[in-house]
Structure formats: structure tokens, C-alpha cells
Amino acid sequence: MTILTKKQDAFARAYVEIGNRRRAYALAGYSQNSSIATQQKEARKLLKQAKVALRILELQAKARQPCAQAMPH
């Protein structure tokens, strides 16, 4: 698992869940007082950070894995 700050991890989780970088940025607790353009720019910067991108890939892979309990026996 990639080591991130709480906000970076919250951003990655929200981005995987909702797929909108600006909304994920705001939901993660980053400045909601910034303009929409600034939020978009800062969210784009987060997505370009290798460790954040890796965490998103980890979460997406985990989401694609079938739940062992849901599999028929």
C-alpha cells in the first residue's frame, strides 16, 4: 500500500468512487474556498503525483476484484 497523507488518500478514494477530480478534491478536505478553476488545477496536480496515481490504481484494482462472499460455492 502506498503511503499518503490523509487528504491525498481521501482524494484518491473519492476520485475512484465518483470519478470527478474537482469534487474529489473538495470532498477530501482541500480548500473549498478556492475558485473552481483553482480546484481543477490543484486536483490535476494531485492526479499527476506518482504516489496518488498509484493509490488510485490500487483502489480501482481492489474494486474490480469479485467479493469472495458473493461467489457461489
Contacts in CASP RR format, 6 or more apart in sequence:
PFRMAT RR
TARGET T0000
AUTHOR 0000-0000-0000
METHOD contacts of the structure
MODEL  1
MTILTKKQDAFARAYVEIGNRRRAYALAGYSQNSSIATQQKEARKLLKQA
KVALRILELQAKARQPCAQAMPH
1 55 0 8 1.000
1 58 0 8 1.000
2 51 0 8 1.000
2 54 0 8 1.000
2 55 0 8 1.000
2 58 0 8 1.000
3 51 0 8 1.000
4 12 0 8 1.000
4 51 0 8 1.000
4 52 0 8 1.000
4 55 0 8 1.000
7 28 0 8 1.000
7 29 0 8 1.000
7 30 0 8 1.000
8 28 0 8 1.000
8 46 0 8 1.000
8 49 0 8 1.000
8 51 0 8 1.000
8 52 0 8 1.000
8 55 0 8 1.000
9 55 0 8 1.000
10 27 0 8 1.000
10 28 0 8 1.000
10 29 0 8 1.000
11 24 0 8 1.000
11 25 0 8 1.000
11 27 0 8 1.000
11 28 0 8 1.000
11 30 0 8 1.000
11 43 0 8 1.000
11 46 0 8 1.000
11 52 0 8 1.000
12 24 0 8 1.000
12 52 0 8 1.000
12 55 0 8 1.000
12 56 0 8 1.000
12 59 0 8 1.000
13 59 0 8 1.000
14 23 0 8 1.000
14 24 0 8 1.000
14 27 0 8 1.000
14 28 0 8 1.000
15 21 0 8 1.000
15 24 0 8 1.000
15 47 0 8 1.000
15 56 0 8 1.000
16 56 0 8 1.000
16 59 0 8 1.000
16 60 0 8 1.000
16 63 0 8 1.000
17 24 0 8 1.000
18 24 0 8 1.000
18 27 0 8 1.000
21 40 0 8 1.000
21 43 0 8 1.000
21 44 0 8 1.000
21 46 0 8 1.000
21 47 0 8 1.000
22 36 0 8 1.000
22 39 0 8 1.000
22 40 0 8 1.000
22 43 0 8 1.000
24 43 0 8 1.000
25 39 0 8 1.000
25 42 0 8 1.000
25 43 0 8 1.000
25 46 0 8 1.000
26 32 0 8 1.000
26 39 0 8 1.000
30 39 0 8 1.000
30 42 0 8 1.000
30 43 0 8 1.000
31 38 0 8 1.000
31 39 0 8 1.000
31 42 0 8 1.000
32 39 0 8 1.000
34 42 0 8 1.000
46 52 0 8 1.000
47 53 0 8 1.000
47 56 0 8 1.000
END
